[in-house]
Amino acid sequence: MSALAALLWAAAVALAFPFSPVRRLSGPSLVEQQPNRIAESGTVRILASVVVGLAVGVFLGGWFGAVATVVVAVGSHRVLRHLGDRGRNEGEEQLAAQAADVADMIGACVASGAGLERATVQVAQAVSAPASEVLARAAGQLALGANANRAWSELLQHDATAPIARAIVRSLDSGAPMADALTWCAGELRDIRRARVEAMAQAVAVKAVGPLGLCFLPAFLLIGVVPIVAGLVTESIDLF
């Protein structure tokens, strides 16, 4: 039973944290090793949760194991969903912080005479994840001869990098200078990022008012209110 439980645990880990193989692109040797991540598919998360529950149930056995299977499966699914959502939000935030620099760097490479595929590969090598992963996959599509819409489709799925993809596709369709379009796009992305950071800072300041008030309220009561009340009580006792 313990061997079966161990096999189920291993299967659950493999489902919940799928291994991303090494990705090698043509051109200059760009090797992209992606770390393990929480499974993004909802169906895979459910399956992984069920397997975790079965592992616990098999290990415990009996009616208690049957109950534990359901409880652990539901709890595991909630944990995996929370971790996946948090990881996705963190990735989007990191991508937003990198987007303007990515646009500038691709524009600079194109302005220096590099082709779009070569520029994408070079920028993917220069930046860190998650931008490096998205650009590596776009460069792979370009190396395979995919059209512009297909090659940059993943960038279009992210709010942070969608303006970059649209600027590139428009330049390819219209023949307008791509370097100028990307430079303008980088400026717009920096303005958007600055406004977002300021809004986040204001939100943090508002949220900090409550905890700060709770911290200062006891001190205010002890230093400001208690002595006054104590003085009034003492005066009242003296009068009587």
C-alpha distance (Angstrom), angle and dihedral (degrees) to the residues before:
residue distance angle dihedral
M1 . . .
S2 3.79 . .
A3 3.82 90.5 .
L4 3.81 90.4 52.6
A5 3.80 90.4 47.8
A6 3.81 90.0 51.3
L7 3.81 91.0 50.8
L8 3.79 90.4 50.1
W9 3.80 90.9 49.5
A10 3.80 90.3 51.5
A11 3.80 91.0 49.1
A12 3.81 91.2 49.3
V13 3.81 92.2 51.1
A14 3.81 91.0 48.4
L15 3.80 90.5 51.5
A16 3.80 96.8 43.6
F17 3.81 95.9 42.9
P18 3.81 106.0 32.4
F19 3.80 115.4 -164.7
S20 3.79 115.6 -119.0
P21 3.81 110.9 -146.1
V22 3.79 125.3 -136.3
R23 3.78 111.1 -81.7
R24 3.83 118.4 -149.6
L25 3.77 121.2 -170.4
S26 3.76 130.3 -160.9
G27 3.77 120.3 -104.9
P28 3.78 117.7 41.4
S29 3.77 107.2 10.1
L30 3.77 102.5 -87.3
V31 3.77 110.3 176.6
E32 3.76 115.6 -172.0
Q33 3.81 115.5 -166.9
Q34 3.77 108.9 -172.4
P35 3.79 118.4 -158.6
N36 3.78 123.2 -124.2
R37 3.78 112.9 -85.8
I38 3.75 139.7 -173.5
A39 3.79 110.0 -83.1
E40 3.80 108.5 -95.5
S41 3.80 97.9 -158.1
G42 3.80 114.4 92.4
T43 3.81 91.1 -146.9
V44 3.82 91.5 53.7
R45 3.81 90.8 49.3
I46 3.80 91.0 52.4
L47 3.80 91.0 48.3
A48 3.81 91.8 48.2
S49 3.81 90.6 49.3
V50 3.78 92.0 50.4
V51 3.81 91.2 49.4
V52 3.82 90.7 50.4
G53 3.79 89.7 50.9
L54 3.80 91.6 49.2
A55 3.81 90.5 49.6
V56 3.80 90.9 54.6
G57 3.80 91.8 43.8
V58 3.80 93.1 50.6
F59 3.79 91.5 47.2
L60 3.82 94.5 50.1
G61 3.79 97.6 35.2
G62 3.79 128.9 -170.3
W63 3.78 127.2 55.0
F64 3.81 90.9 -43.3
G65 3.80 88.9 57.9
A66 3.81 90.5 51.2
V67 3.80 91.3 53.5
A68 3.80 91.3 44.2
T69 3.82 89.9 52.3
V70 3.80 91.8 61.2
V71 3.80 95.2 41.5
V72 3.80 94.6 46.9
A73 3.81 93.1 44.7
V74 3.81 92.7 53.1
G75 3.80 92.6 43.9
S76 3.81 92.8 47.0
H77 3.79 91.8 51.5
R78 3.80 91.6 52.2
V79 3.80 91.8 48.1
L80 3.81 93.1 48.5
R81 3.79 91.9 47.6
H82 3.80 91.5 49.5
L83 3.80 92.5 48.1
G84 3.79 91.7 46.5
D85 3.81 93.2 50.1
R86 3.79 91.8 46.7
G87 3.80 92.2 48.4
R88 3.79 91.2 48.6
N89 3.81 92.3 50.5
E90 3.79 91.8 48.0
G91 3.80 90.4 49.3
E92 3.81 91.9 50.8
E93 3.80 90.6 49.8
Q94 3.80 92.0 50.1
L95 3.80 90.7 47.0
A96 3.81 90.6 51.4
A97 3.81 89.7 53.0
Q98 3.83 91.0 52.3
A99 3.80 100.3 40.2
A100 3.82 98.9 88.0
D101 3.82 93.0 48.6
V102 3.81 90.6 47.8
A103 3.81 91.0 53.5
D104 3.81 91.4 48.1
M105 3.80 93.4 47.9
I106 3.81 95.4 48.0
G107 3.80 89.3 47.0
A108 3.79 91.6 50.1
C109 3.81 92.2 49.6
V110 3.80 91.8 48.9
A111 3.81 91.4 46.6
S112 3.82 89.6 53.6
G113 3.79 90.0 57.4
A114 3.80 102.7 -95.7
G115 3.77 119.2 139.8
L116 3.78 119.5 -113.4
E117 3.81 94.2 -105.6
R118 3.81 92.2 48.7
A119 3.82 91.2 46.2
T120 3.80 91.7 50.6
V121 3.81 92.0 49.8
Q122 3.80 92.5 48.9
V123 3.81 93.4 48.9
A124 3.81 91.1 46.1
Q125 3.81 88.0 55.9
A126 3.80 92.6 47.5
V127 3.81 100.8 49.4
S128 3.78 131.1 61.1
A129 3.79 130.3 -121.6
P130 2.96 137.2 -36.9
A131 3.82 92.7 27.7
S132 3.80 91.4 44.8
E133 3.81 91.1 56.6
V134 3.80 94.6 48.9
L135 3.81 92.3 46.8
A136 3.80 92.3 45.4
R137 3.79 90.7 56.4
A138 3.82 90.8 46.4
A139 3.81 90.0 50.6
G140 3.79 89.4 49.7
Q141 3.80 90.3 54.1
L142 3.81 90.8 49.2
A143 3.81 90.6 49.1
L144 3.81 89.3 54.3
G145 3.81 90.9 52.5
A146 3.80 98.5 -107.1
N147 3.79 117.6 163.6
A148 3.80 120.7 -105.9
N149 3.81 96.1 -98.7
R150 3.79 92.4 52.4
A151 3.80 95.9 41.8
W152 3.80 93.6 52.2
S153 3.80 97.4 35.0
E154 3.82 93.5 106.7
L155 3.80 91.8 53.4
L156 3.80 88.4 52.1
Q157 3.82 89.4 57.9
H158 3.82 92.2 63.6
D159 3.79 120.5 69.8
A160 3.80 91.2 -144.0
T161 3.81 96.8 54.9
A162 3.81 101.0 29.4
P163 3.86 92.5 92.2
I164 3.82 89.5 55.0
A165 3.79 92.6 51.7
R166 3.81 92.3 46.0
A167 3.81 91.7 49.7
I168 3.81 91.3 51.2
V169 3.80 94.5 46.1
R170 3.82 92.2 47.0
S171 3.80 91.1 50.0
L172 3.80 92.1 49.6
D173 3.81 91.7 48.3
S174 3.81 97.3 44.1
G175 3.80 101.3 31.3
A176 3.81 91.7 -125.1
P177 3.82 117.0 150.9
M178 3.81 105.6 -80.4
A179 3.80 94.6 -158.2
D180 3.82 92.1 58.4
A181 3.81 91.9 46.6
L182 3.81 91.9 50.8
T183 3.80 92.7 46.6
W184 3.79 90.3 53.2
C185 3.82 89.6 45.0
A186 3.82 90.8 52.7
G187 3.80 90.5 53.9
E188 3.79 91.3 50.5
L189 3.80 91.7 48.3
R190 3.81 91.3 51.5
D191 3.81 90.7 51.3
I192 3.82 90.6 50.1
R193 3.79 91.4 46.7
R194 3.82 92.2 49.0
A195 3.79 91.7 51.1
R196 3.81 90.9 48.0
V197 3.80 93.0 49.8
E198 3.81 91.1 49.2
A199 3.81 90.6 50.0
M200 3.81 90.6 49.6
A201 3.81 90.8 49.4
Q202 3.80 91.4 51.5
A203 3.81 90.3 48.5
V204 3.80 90.5 52.0
A205 3.81 90.7 50.6
V206 3.79 91.4 52.1
K207 3.81 92.6 47.2
A208 3.80 90.9 49.4
V209 3.81 93.1 59.6
G210 3.81 93.9 76.5
P211 3.83 98.2 51.1
L212 3.80 91.3 42.8
G213 3.80 90.4 51.3
L214 3.79 91.0 51.0
C215 3.81 89.8 50.3
F216 3.81 95.2 49.3
L217 3.81 97.8 38.6
P218 3.84 96.4 76.0
A219 3.81 90.9 47.1
F220 3.80 90.9 49.1
L221 3.80 91.4 50.0
L222 3.81 93.5 47.6
I223 3.80 96.6 44.1
G224 3.80 102.6 31.8
V225 3.79 110.2 24.1
V226 3.81 106.5 29.0
P227 3.85 95.6 55.9
I228 3.81 91.2 49.8
V229 3.81 92.9 48.6
A230 3.80 90.9 45.2
G231 3.81 90.4 50.5
L232 3.80 92.1 50.0
V233 3.80 91.7 48.7
T234 3.82 91.2 49.2
E235 3.81 92.0 49.9
S236 3.79 90.7 48.9
I237 3.81 91.2 51.7
D238 3.81 91.1 48.4
L239 3.80 91.4 51.9
F240 3.76 91.7 54.1
